[in-house]
Amino acid sequence: MGQKANPIGNRLGIIRGWESNWYGSKSDYAGKLIEDHKIRTYLNARINKGGIAKIVIERTLGKLIITIHTSKPGIIIGKGGNEVDRIKEELKKLTSKDDVQINILEIRRPELDANIVGDTIARQIENRINYKRAIKMAIASTLRMGAEGIKIKIAGRLGGAEIARTEELKQGRVPLHTFRMDIDYASVFALTVYGKIGIKVWICKGEVLGKRELNPNFTGGKSDLSDRRERREDDRHDNRRGGGDRRDDRGAGGDRRGGGGGGRDNRGAGMPGGGAGRGGRR
């Protein structure tokens, strides 16, 4: 079950909120739904390198509020806010709405957002970087930011091979059946000269034990479990700094392979730095 259902849709109403908030009657529901799809498609194409994670659309009486969650707000806003005004005018023509409001929210930790991680891997593959290297770099940076686990699946003509194949890399834990686990999911693709390569990313951010704010524009902190994990990591680093590395404390006599007395490899008594080895016992 966990492999077949979308992890985001699976958790709607439990720990995640809807990315479109409006009411539609039977007559205009389909029109609004198609309009939402057009807005998202247009913005993703228009702001190609803006690091967009998600687009939240809210409709009130005669007003359209679009909130763009991005890791690069400067690209979308532009110099003096000119770019945002231009996008607003274009959206007015697209939606035939007079009152369009655009909000921009910055994502502080882009390494913990599945859409941005997948998009980064896709751009690297398009620039002919080895796909394994791109995936491993993404996994390392995500785990460094305190994620519980990450799984990346990539499919297509990997490395320009004649036969398409699927590869999967996973690190940490990603329990898809546990609904209280905050799992972010994204499916993106890279357009290469030898075909389209699909990339799926699952990021587990930890357990949500308390009541979660379901508003998708809520930019709260991480779950308690992730915070505890981060504190443990900090403590571990502090202990390492304070106590030093045990490998560095081995002196000349501490390493059994080295020139210490009584070493296993010091077979002759007359060897330099040798203790009483087998020859000495004779």
QUIRA-V946816 format. One record per pair of residues at least 6 apart in sequence whose C-alpha atoms are under 8 Angstrom apart, sorted by the first residue. I is the first residue (numbers start at 0). J is the second residue. Records with the same first field share a line. If there is no record, write none. Layout:
I = J, J
This chain:
0 = 176
1 = 175, 176
2 = 175
5 = 184
6 = 175, 182, 183, 184
7 = 15, 182, 183, 184
9 = 178
10 = 178
11 = 17
12 = 213
13 = 178, 179, 211, 213
14 = 178, 179, 181, 207, 210, 211, 212, 213
15 = 211, 212, 213, 214, 215
16 = 212, 213, 214, 215
17 = 213, 214, 215
18 = 54, 55, 56, 215
19 = 35, 55, 56, 57
20 = 55, 56, 57, 58
21 = 57, 58, 59
22 = 28, 58
23 = 31
34 = 94
35 = 56
38 = 90, 93
39 = 54
43 = 51
46 = 75
49 = 69, 70, 71, 72, 74, 75
50 = 69, 70, 71, 115, 118
51 = 67, 68, 69, 70, 71, 114, 115
52 = 67, 68, 69, 70, 112, 113, 114, 115
53 = 67, 68, 69, 114
54 = 65, 66, 67, 68
55 = 65, 66, 67, 215, 216
56 = 63, 64, 65, 66
57 = 63, 64, 65
58 = 64
61 = 96, 97, 98
62 = 96, 97, 98, 99, 100
63 = 96, 98, 99, 100
64 = 99, 100, 101, 102
65 = 99, 100, 101, 102
66 = 101, 102, 103, 104, 216
67 = 101, 102, 103, 104
68 = 103, 104, 105, 106
69 = 103, 104, 105, 106
70 = 105, 106, 107, 108, 109
71 = 105
72 = 103, 104, 105
75 = 82, 83
76 = 82, 83
77 = 83
83 = 101
87 = 99, 100, 101
90 = 99
91 = 97, 98, 99
108 = 144
109 = 115, 116
110 = 116, 137, 140, 141, 144
111 = 141, 144, 146, 202, 204
112 = 183, 202
113 = 183, 184, 185, 200, 201, 202
114 = 184, 185, 186, 187, 200
116 = 137, 200
117 = 185, 186, 187, 198, 199, 200
118 = 187, 188
120 = 130, 133, 134, 137
121 = 187, 188, 189, 190, 198
122 = 189
123 = 130, 133
124 = 130, 133, 189, 191
125 = 189, 190, 191
129 = 158
130 = 157, 158
134 = 151, 168
138 = 149, 170
141 = 149
142 = 148, 149
145 = 204, 225, 228, 229
146 = 202, 203, 204, 205, 225
147 = 171, 172, 173, 202, 203, 204, 205, 225
148 = 169, 170, 171, 172, 173, 202, 203, 204
149 = 169, 170, 171, 172, 173, 200, 201, 202, 203
150 = 167, 168, 169, 170, 173, 200, 201, 202
151 = 167, 168, 169, 198, 199, 200, 201
152 = 165, 166, 167, 168, 198, 199, 200
153 = 165, 166, 167, 196, 197, 198, 199
154 = 163, 164, 165, 166, 196, 197, 198
155 = 163, 164, 165, 194, 195, 196, 197
156 = 162, 163, 164, 193, 194, 195, 196
157 = 163, 164, 196
159 = 193
172 = 203
173 = 182, 201, 202, 203
174 = 180, 203
175 = 182
179 = 206, 207, 208
180 = 203, 204, 205, 206, 207
181 = 203, 204, 205, 206, 207
182 = 201, 202, 203, 204, 205
183 = 200, 201, 202, 203, 204
184 = 199, 200, 201, 202
185 = 199, 200, 201
186 = 197, 198, 199, 200
187 = 197, 198, 199
188 = 195, 196, 197, 198
189 = 195, 196, 197, 198
190 = 196
204 = 221, 222, 225
205 = 221, 222, 223, 224, 225
206 = 222, 223, 224, 225
207 = 222, 223, 224
208 = 222, 223
251 = 257, 258, 259
252 = 258, 259, 260
253 = 259
255 = 262, 263, 264
256 = 262, 263, 264
258 = 265, 271, 272, 273
259 = 272, 273, 274
260 = 272, 273, 274, 275
261 = 273, 274, 275, 276
262 = 273, 274, 276
263 = 276
264 = 276
265 = 273, 274, 275, 276, 277
266 = 275, 276, 277, 278
267 = 273, 275, 276, 277, 278, 279
268 = 274, 275, 276, 277, 278, 279
